[in-house]
Amino acid sequence: MSTTNFQTMTILHATCHVWSCYYHHCIIILNMSKKDFNLAIIVGTNRDNRQSIHVAHLIEQVADKFPGFKPQLIDLLQFNFSLNDTEPSQSDPNYDKLIEAADAFLIVLPEYNHAFPAALKRALDSEYAAYFHKPVALAGVSSGPWGGTRAIEAILPVLRALGMLISRVDLNFPQVQDLFNQEGVLQDQAYLPRVEKTLQELLWLTQSLRWGRDNLS
Ligand SMILES: Cc1cc2nc3c(=O)[nH]c(=O)nc-3n(C[C@H](O)[C@H](O)[C@H](O)COP(=O)(O)O)c2cc1C
């Protein structure tokens, strides 16, 4: 082969390689932007007459219209967890299935005695791998003025132990008994952009971590 032919072949080969990388990159971006990520909204209490359910429904409604997320309510009332053990065999398979399918989590977290409900800890403890390297945002709820801030602070080490990546954007619903009417309809529209901002940041984390889980070892 002449030197000129060899140079031409080398340039062609390099060009093909660049185009192939570019094409591959575009496909990844296209697939990710078309995708609806599964957002698991966990209602963090199974108490009768809980106000947190209104907060969870509000977030679900906003997420439903938010491009990029497919919300799924995970209500702790619907599952049966053994209280004697946290072995995987003592988990609820329906809970496991939903957690495995989730790309992101938003936990609605009522404040009980400056921490979060035991029912939520029990549910979280029943899984491990299905939470790993997935993002989570937190919505604190309280009847007092702090909007569940102390519950949020208390759960951070737990989520870190599970290998979750925590969003820096929280939601807080103080005096929740005044925020919704009897039918659970939000009375203060100022919360809507706050929910959207939280979802925006969570979506960024979701896309990044989904790419990481799919492409990095
Ligand atoms: C066992 C228990 C402890 C609570 N401790 C606090 C607290 O420390 N601070 C606070 O602001 N509200 C506290 N509350 C009130 C809750 O914040 C209130 O019930 C609120 O509506 C959110 O929880 P819910 O979804 O269970 O209704 C407590 C409620 C329960 C049931």
The ligand as an ORCA input file, in Angstrom:
! r2SCAN-3c Opt
* xyz 0 1
  C     -45.932      9.712     67.813
  C     -45.987     11.114     67.280
  C     -44.981     12.021     67.596
  C     -45.010     13.325     67.084
  N     -43.960     14.169     67.330
  C     -43.936     15.389     66.723
  C     -42.796     16.237     66.848
  O     -41.807     15.889     67.432
  N     -42.826     17.448     66.240
  C     -43.917     17.871     65.500
  O     -43.900     18.972     64.968
  N     -44.991     17.075     65.359
  C     -45.024     15.861     65.940
  N     -46.109     15.019     65.758
  C     -47.248     15.491     64.997
  C     -47.086     15.137     63.509
  O     -46.110     15.975     62.956
  C     -48.429     15.308     62.866
  O     -49.216     14.170     63.172
  C     -48.429     15.609     61.385
  O     -49.751     15.610     60.934
  C     -47.616     14.667     60.489
  O     -47.814     13.307     60.776
  P     -49.013     12.392     60.170
  O     -48.754     12.183     58.702
  O     -48.908     11.121     60.949
  O     -50.313     13.101     60.384
  C     -46.096     13.725     66.271
  C     -47.114     12.799     65.966
  C     -47.055     11.504     66.436
  C     -48.132     10.517     66.042
*
